[in-house]
Amino acid sequence: MPTPDAPDADTEFSAIDLAIFEAARACVEEFGVRRTTLTEVARRAGVSRPTVYRRWSDTGALVAELLVRELRAILTATMPATGSARARLVAGIVAGAATIRSNPLFGKIFRTDTDLMLTYVFGRLGRNQRTLIELFADGIRDGQHDGSIRDGDPTHLATMLLLIAQSAVQSASTVSSLLPGADLDAELAHAIEGYLLPADGRRK
C-alpha cells in the first residue's frame, strides 16, 4: 500500500499534464463524463486541442487517468502510517470510501453517469478497479507477512475487498436513512476486519 513517504505521483507528469487534469476535473464536476469534451478541457487548460490529443486519444482515456490519480491520492492520504498491516488496510479502506462518497468528482459521476458505473460494476472490470485490487493486494501481502491477515491468495482477497468497499460507496445513498455515514463506516470496518482476521482470531 502507498505510504506517506512514497514519491509524489505528480512527479511523473509535466505542468501541462497537471493543468489538463485540473481542467478535466472541473469539466466532469460541472458537466459529467458524457458531456465533457477534449475541446472544452483544452480551452480551460489554456492549451491547444492537439496538445491534449497527443496525450489522450479521447475523453474516456483522460477521465480514466484522472480517476486513477484521484483514487491513488485518496488512498495515500487516508492510509495510516502506524499499526499492523491489517489495521492500516482496514482504516485506509474505510476512510477512503468515506472520502470518495463526499468527493465532488466521483459524486458527479455517480449522479449523472450511472450507465457508465453499471458498465464497470456489472459489465467489465475497469482500470480504476484493477488499480484498487493491486493496492489492496499489496496491503494484504504485508499483513500476511506480519501475521495480521489470514492466509489466502492476495488477489482473491483483494477482489472481495473491492466488492465490499465498492458496494459501501455506490449504494450508501440508498440506505442512508437506515445506515448514516458514521454508522456505515463503523459497519464497513467490522466487515473488513472480520474478513481479514487470521483463523486463530488473533488481533495483531
Stockholm file with secondary structure:
# STOCKHOLM 1.0

chainA/1-204         MPTPDAPDADTEFSAIDLAIFEAARACVEEFGVRRTTLTEVARRAGVSRPTVYRRWSDTGALVAELLVRELRAILTATMPATGSARARLVAGIVAGAATIRSNPLFGKIFRTDTDLMLTYVFGRLGRNQRTLIELFADGIRDGQHDGSIRDGDPTHLATMLLLIAQSAVQSASTVSSLLPGADLDAELAHAIEGYLLPADGRRK
#=GR chainA/1-204 SS CCCTTSCCGGGGSCHHHHHHHHHHHHHHHHHCSTTCCHHHHHHHHTSCHHHHHTTCSSHHHHHHHHHHHHHHHHHHHHSCSSSCHHHHHHHHHHHHHHHHHHCHHHHHHHHHCHHHHHIIIIICCCHHHHHHHHHHHHHHHHHHHHTSSCSSCHHHHHHHHHHHHHHHHHTGGGGTTTSCHHHHHHHHHHHHHHHHSCTTCCCC
#=GC SS_cons         CCCTTSCCGGGGSCHHHHHHHHHHHHHHHHHCSTTCCHHHHHHHHTSCHHHHHTTCSSHHHHHHHHHHHHHHHHHHHHSCSSSCHHHHHHHHHHHHHHHHHHCHHHHHHHHHCHHHHHIIIIICCCHHHHHHHHHHHHHHHHHHHHTSSCSSCHHHHHHHHHHHHHHHHHTGGGGTTTSCHHHHHHHHHHHHHHHHSCTTCCCC
//
